[in-house]
Amino acid sequence: MRLVLAAAVLGLTAVAHATPHAQPKSAARSVIVIVRARIVSGTRQAARAYVSPAAATYVTEFPAPLVVAVAPEAAEGKARRVRFRCVTAGCKIAPADQPNLDAIHVVWRYVSPISPKKNILDPAAKDADVADGRAAIGIAIEAARPDATYVITATPLAQEGERAVPATFTLTSR
C-alpha cells in the first residue's frame, strides 16, 4: 500500500514539474515620484494649557505655526496640499489664529460607502495649501489632559503616481 502511494506521489510530482511555467510578462513600470515634507519650523514647542470655556477639556495654543517645505510641482490643474493630523489619542486640532486663513481646509472623514451624507468632520486633521513650496498652520490642541506630548504629522496629499513621506512634529503642553 505504501509503495502504491509513493508511486502516485512521484508520478503527480513529475507531471506537475514537467509542464513549462508561464513566462512573466514584463509590465511597464511607472515611475513613482516621492513627495517629502521637511520641517522648516515649529517642532519641539511647549505651551501652557488652559481650560476650554466650551467644554470640559484643555486647550493649548502654540505660539509658532508649524511649517513644512514641500516640492510645489503638482499635477496640472490641481493644488498641492499638506494634511496636518494629530495622531496622539484623544487629540483634536482646535481653532487657532492662522497665518493664511484662506489656505486652511477642514477634513471630512469617509464613514459610509452607501450614503455620502454619513461623512463627518475629522477633528484631528486640517489641510493647508502649499504656497511657494511651503505649507503652514497655526496650531491649537484640544485634549482631556493639560500635560501631554502631542505628535502631529504633516503628510503631503499624494496625487497619481506619487508617494508621500510625512514629517513629524512634537509639541508639549504643561
N, C-alpha and C positions, 0 to 999 in steps of 0.2 A: 504494500500500500504506500509506504514511504517512497519507494522507488518511482512509482507512477506519479505521485505528487511532485517530486523533484524534477522529473522529466517534463511535466506540464509547465512548471515554473520556468525552467530553462528554455522551453520552446516559446513561450509567450514573451520572455525577455528578449530572445533572439529576434523575434518578429518585430517587436517594438523598436529595437535598435537598428534593424535592417532598413527601415524606411528613412529616406533622407529628410532632414529637418528643413523647414522652410527658411529661406534666407531673409533676414530682416530687411525691410525696405528702408532706404536711407531717407529719413524725413528731413525736410528743410528746417533747420533750427533757426528760430527767430532770435534775434539779439535782445537780451533783456538789459534795460538801462537801469542802473542803480541811482535812486534819488535819495540822498542822505541829508538829514537835518544835523547841523552843527551848532552847538550852543555858542551864542555871542555874549549874552549877559543874562543875569537873573537867577542863577543857581546858587545854592547854599545861603539863602536868605533866612533870617529869623525875624519874627514879629510877634507882638503881643496879641492874644486872643481876647475878644470881648463878647459878652452875652448878646445874642441876637434879640432885638426888640420884637420880632415877629414870631419867634418860636423858641422852644427850649433847647437851643443849640448855641454853639460858639462860632463867631466869625473872625477870621484872621485876614486882614488886608495887608498884603506885602507891598513895600514901598516901590520897588523897581519892577518894571514889566519883564516878562520872560521873552527873550528874543532869540530866534534861531535864524541861521543862514541856510538857504536852500537854492539849488540851481533854478533860476527863474524860467527856463525854457519849458513850455508846456505845449500840449497838442494845440493845433491851430483852432482858434475859436473857444478854447477852454482856459479858465483861470486856474492858476496853481494855488492850492490851499494847504494849510497845515492844521491837523487836528490836535488840540491840546486836551489831554484827558488825565484826570486824577485817578490813578489806579489803586490808591490806598482804599481799603474797605470803608464804606460809610462816608466817603468824602464827596462833597458837591462843590462845583465852581459857582460861587455866589456873584451877584452883580458887583462890578468894580469900575472905577474910573478907567477909561480906555484911551490909549494914545491915538487910536484910529477907529473911532466908533463905527464908521460905515463899513469897515473891513472885518467885523466880528459877526459870526453867524451861529445860531443855535443848531444843535444836532438832534435829529429825530431818530429814535431807536425803532427798528423794524420789529414788530411784535407778531403780526398775523399775516400769513401768506394769502388769506382769503379776503380780508377786508382792510384796505389801506387806512380806514378811519380808526383802526386799532393802534396805529403808530403813536408813540408817546415821546415826549421831550426827554432827552438824556441829560440829567442834571450834572453829570460828571464830565461833560465834554463841551468844547466850543471850537469852532473853526475860525481861522484867521486867514485872510488873503495875503499872498506874497506880493510885496511891492519892493522893487529894486533889489530883489534877491533876499529879502528878509521878511519874516513874519513876527509880529509882536502882539502880546496880550497882557493887559493889566490883570492881576490875579488876586482874588479873594477866595478863601476856602471856608466852607460851612461844614461843621462836623459836630459830633456829640461830645468830644473831649477838647479841653483847652490846651493841653500839652501833648503834642504829637509831631511826628515827622511824616511829611507827605511826599509822595513820588508822583511827579507829573511827567507824562511822556508827550513829546511833540513829534508827531508822525506825518510826513508829507502824504497827501492823498494820492495814491498811485493811479496813473492813467494806463491805458492799454500799452502793454509792452514794457512796463516799469515795475520795479520792486522797491518798496520804501524801507529805509532804515531810520528808526526813530532816535531822538536824543532824549536823555532823561535828566530832569531837574529834581533836586532835593530841597524841600522847604520845611522849616521848623517853626511851629507855633509854641508859645510858652504862656 
